[in-house]
Amino acid sequence: MIIDVGYWTRITKNILMLILSLVLIFLSFKLAIFYMPFLIGFVISLLVEPLIKRLSRRTKLERKKCAIMVIVIIFIIILALLVWGIVTLITESSNLLKGLNNYIQLMYDQVKIYIGSIKTGNTKLPMEVATILENSSDKVVSFITNYVSGVLTKATQIISEIPTIAIYTFITLLATYFICIDKIYIADTIEHQLPHKWAKKIGTHTRSIVRELGNYLKAEAILIIISFIIVLVGLYILKIFHFNVPYPFLTALAIGFVDALPILGSGTVMVPWAIIEALNGDINLGIAIIVIFAIILIARQLLEPRIVSGKIGIHPIFTLLAMYTGFKIIGIMGMLVGPIVLIILKNIFATVLDQGLTKSLFEKI
């Protein structure tokens, strides 16, 4: 039996390269979390770069002065919104936390009524099944209670984190400023520390990832912010007209988070919410929620073709798989991080995936 040493050497090398790439991506995300202010500064610098260039062209001022003006204006707006958001979040979270037991009891009573109607209705279930449903509903209500209570408690404790938030904000501001005015110097310095072949490959992949992922994230962020603002303004208007919307900011925040998840959207929350309100007798509120949702859909239909330059080229089933994997590894936030990792992997291994993963690893040349 003749062993093809070259073939097995190539397979081993390819597998090791794949493992090394995955490890490097994992470490990169760990470092990104550790150096979050610098990552945020980098993202902000990408977003404000067109504004700096436009201001520099129109005013004929040097780049440094234009960068300072743009960054100061942007951060004043961000800080104002951050202060308002934190105050509102703490206020609404505290109020909701105080009345949480009442809401949970109301939910528990509704579940009991529903199970009772199943027992006594036309679709009468065996006692064993009804008991299982009852116990399961108790566990679900208990889980929701503990989870919501934990989230709200953390939200009300944000005030104790203000010194830390201030330090992070200051570092982010400085990082954004230095990246904006010296991005070419920073890139050249990093490139100078790497072997020429590495620098070329890393530069190619980095530019491609920043372009593809940056466009995708920027477009999604704009659409999510627009949806959040529409929901927030709509709910505050409903509150002014004495509709039963006690926590507009928290509700808009929750809908915005769901809207940020790929595949899912604001309708995942708003449509069931409208149906529940209508079934509970508040038909006007149900219709109002549907109207707000319709406005979001119209805004997205009008803006999405202009903002989103192209699709990410990943089938929804793989996006869903990435969301589930992220959720299993790091929890709720993993549902956001998973698809981002998938986009990065797709970009890095584009050639391998086009050829076929197992073919490129194991097939003989």
Secondary structure, DSSP 8 states (H G I E B T S, - for coil): ----HHHHHHHHHHHHHHHHHHHHHHHHHHHHHHTHHHHHHHHHHHHHHHHHHHHHHHH---HHHHHHHHHHHHHHHHHHHHHHHHHHHHHHHHHHHHTHHHHHHHHHHHHHHHHHHHHHSSS---HHHHHHHHHHHHHHHHHHHHHHHHHHHHHHGGGGGHHHHHHHHHHHHHHHHHHHHHHHHHHHHHHHTS-HHHHHHHHHHHHHHHHHHHHHHHHHHHHHHHHHHHHHHHHHHHHHTT-S-S-HHHHHHHHHHHHHSSS--THHHHHHHHHHHHHTT-HHHHHHHHHHHHHHHHHHHHHHHHH--S-----HHHHHHHHHHHHHHH-TTHHHHHHHHHHHHHHHTHHHHHH-HHHHHHS--
